[in-house]
Amino acid sequence: MNHPSFIICFDGHCILCNKFVDFLIRIDKNNDFYFSTLQSDKTKTLLRAKGFNINELKAQDTIIVINQGKVLLKSDAVLEIMLKLGGGYRFLSLCNFLPKFIRDSLYDFVAKRRIKWFGRLDSCRIPTSDEVKKFIN
C-alpha cells in the first residue's frame, strides 16, 4: 500500500497535541501533512515496518514524523514540521543549531507536563468529515 510521504503521529488523547494538529490542518494549504494517532494500529504497523517498537519509545510522550520513509522523534520531528511549513515557521527550524540533548530536554519538559497543563481526552480524536482525508487511521 502506498502511504503519504509526510505523516505526523500524535497522542490522540492529549488536548495540546490535538490543538497542534488543528493548527497544522488549518495552515496546511498544500495538503502536505497527514496524521495518525499513536494509539492506532496503523501507526504501530508503520513504525514496526521502520524498525521501531512504539511501546519502547514511551510513545504517548513523543511526536513522531515519518517523512519520505525517515522517522524523526521529539524536537527533530517538530523542527521538520516547521521546515515543511515554510514561510515564517521555517525560522523556528533554526533552533536546530541547539544540541539535540538540549532541544529534547526542553521537549521532554513540556511532554511530561502537557496533560497536567492542558488536559486529556477520554478517547482519541475523531476527524470531522472535512478532515477525514488527512488521517490514515
C-alpha positions, 0 to 999 in steps of 0.5 A: 500500500502506498502511504503519504510521504509526510505523516505526523503521529500524535497522542490522540488523547492529549488536548495540546497535541490535538490543538497542534494538529488543528493548527497544522490542518488549518495552515496546511494549504498544500495538503502536505501533512497527514496524521495518525494517532499513536494509539492506532494500529496503523501507526504501530504497523508503520513504525514496526515496518521502520524498525521501531517498537512504539511501546519502547519509545514511551510513545504517548510522550513523543511526536513522531514524523515519518517523512519520505520513509525517515522517522524523526522523534521529539524536537527533530520531528517538530523542527521538520514540521516547521521546515515543511511549513515554510514561510515564517515557521521555517525560522523556528527550524533554526533552533536546530543549531541547539544540541539535540540533548538540549532541544529534547530536554526542553521537549521532554519538559513540556511532554511530561507536563502537557496533560497536567497543563492542558488536559486529556481526552477520554478517547482519541480524536475523531476527524470531522468529515472535512478532515477525514482525508488527512488521517490514515487511521 
